[in-house]
Amino acid sequence: MHTLIIYHSDYDHTTQIAKAIKAGVLAAGNDADVVKHELVGDFNIDDLKHADVIIFGAPVHMGSMAWQMKKLLDATANLWMEAALEGKVAAAFVTCGGFGGAGGGAEHSLIGLHSHALEHGMLVIGFPKTLPGFSDAGLQWGLCVRTGNHEGMPTAINDRQLLAARSYGSHVRETAGRILRD
Ligand SMILES: Cc1cc2nc3c(=O)[nH]c(=O)nc-3n(C[C@H](O)[C@H](O)[C@H](O)COP(=O)(O)O)c2cc1C
């Protein structure tokens, strides 16, 4: 199975999470698995066609997904015309400062990523609350890693968040395997 993790990151938090998700996908896969993680800026949109599973990721900016990710998603209109992504499996993750104690737009951003996937006819996988890591970085809509403290300042990604990201990656791979029979 070919899994693509496509995301934006300015300050590396989202990249670290993308790498941990990749490790989880690989851990749950088989010898034939190919897993790539790509920043939106370096990305050729046609490569979305080659993936069986696409995991979309973004930092939360001003209450919704960072515009760089939205720009990429809007540019997939030609793929929509061809129905090129229909039937593929999708999942979503965000990182957020979460200032104020809540998500700060995290759920909204995840749902925005889901909307895009559903627009293409993709099958969206969430993050069930019984999975390892849910209490550290889980939302039923997907993985949500908080990268700010109570003063609103950035913090380093911690080991529990990395474990949650691996857990989510494994869950997506296992579920995609059941759906796509691989
Ligand atoms: C311009 C900007 C706007 C942001 N807006 C929000 C926000 O609305 N809600 C939130 O929870 N975090 C917000 N953040 C925090 C980022 O989502 C968080 O630091 C994220 O982990 C950054 O990811 P990165 O290191 O991959 O760039 C914002 C950060 C920036 C730079």
Ligand as a Chemical Component Dictionary entry (heavy atoms), coordinates in Angstrom:
data_LIG
# 
_chem_comp.id                   LIG 
_chem_comp.type                 NON-POLYMER 
_chem_comp.pdbx_formal_charge   0 
_chem_comp.three_letter_code    LIG 
# 
loop_
_chem_comp_atom.comp_id 
_chem_comp_atom.atom_id 
_chem_comp_atom.alt_atom_id 
_chem_comp_atom.type_symbol 
_chem_comp_atom.charge 
_chem_comp_atom.model_Cartn_x 
_chem_comp_atom.model_Cartn_y 
_chem_comp_atom.model_Cartn_z 
_chem_comp_atom.pdbx_ordinal 
LIG C1  C1  C 0 0.149  32.926 12.224 1  
LIG C2  C2  C 0 -0.181 31.886 13.268 2  
LIG C3  C3  C 0 -1.486 31.767 13.692 3  
LIG C4  C4  C 0 -1.826 30.802 14.655 4  
LIG N1  N1  N 0 -3.135 30.669 15.018 5  
LIG C5  C5  C 0 -3.494 29.695 15.898 6  
LIG C6  C6  C 0 -4.855 29.493 16.254 7  
LIG O1  O1  O 0 -5.771 30.160 15.785 8  
LIG N2  N2  N 0 -5.148 28.523 17.136 9  
LIG C7  C7  C 0 -4.184 27.734 17.686 10 
LIG O2  O2  O 0 -4.520 26.867 18.486 11 
LIG N3  N3  N 0 -2.865 27.895 17.365 12 
LIG C8  C8  C 0 -2.507 28.849 16.489 13 
LIG N4  N4  N 0 -1.178 29.006 16.137 14 
LIG C9  C9  C 0 -0.178 28.086 16.692 15 
LIG C10 C10 C 0 0.226  27.001 15.700 16 
LIG O3  O3  O 0 -0.901 26.292 15.262 17 
LIG C11 C11 C 0 1.183  26.028 16.368 18 
LIG O4  O4  O 0 2.292  26.713 16.871 19 
LIG C12 C12 C 0 1.618  24.952 15.381 20 
LIG O5  O5  O 0 2.075  23.823 16.091 21 
LIG C13 C13 C 0 2.737  25.419 14.456 22 
LIG O6  O6  O 0 3.110  24.366 13.607 23 
LIG P1  P1  P 0 4.514  24.360 12.857 24 
LIG O7  O7  O 0 5.602  24.421 13.905 25 
LIG O8  O8  O 0 4.540  23.096 12.101 26 
LIG O9  O9  O 0 4.529  25.557 11.972 27 
LIG C14 C14 C 0 -0.828 29.963 15.216 28 
LIG C15 C15 C 0 0.513  30.126 14.774 29 
LIG C16 C16 C 0 0.835  31.073 13.815 30 
LIG C17 C17 C 0 2.265  31.190 13.357 31 
# 
loop_
_chem_comp_bond.comp_id 
_chem_comp_bond.atom_id_1 
_chem_comp_bond.atom_id_2 
_chem_comp_bond.value_order 
_chem_comp_bond.pdbx_ordinal 
LIG C1  C2  SING 1  
LIG C2  C3  SING 2  
LIG C2  C16 DOUB 3  
LIG C3  C4  DOUB 4  
LIG C4  N1  SING 5  
LIG C4  C14 SING 6  
LIG N1  C5  DOUB 7  
LIG C5  C6  SING 8  
LIG C5  C8  SING 9  
LIG C6  O1  DOUB 10 
LIG C6  N2  SING 11 
LIG N2  C7  SING 12 
LIG C7  O2  DOUB 13 
LIG C7  N3  SING 14 
LIG N3  C8  DOUB 15 
LIG C8  N4  SING 16 
LIG N4  C9  SING 17 
LIG N4  C14 SING 18 
LIG C9  C10 SING 19 
LIG C10 O3  SING 20 
LIG C10 C11 SING 21 
LIG C11 O4  SING 22 
LIG C11 C12 SING 23 
LIG C12 O5  SING 24 
LIG C12 C13 SING 25 
LIG C13 O6  SING 26 
LIG O6  P1  SING 27 
LIG P1  O7  DOUB 28 
LIG P1  O8  SING 29 
LIG P1  O9  SING 30 
LIG C14 C15 DOUB 31 
LIG C15 C16 SING 32 
LIG C16 C17 SING 33 
# 
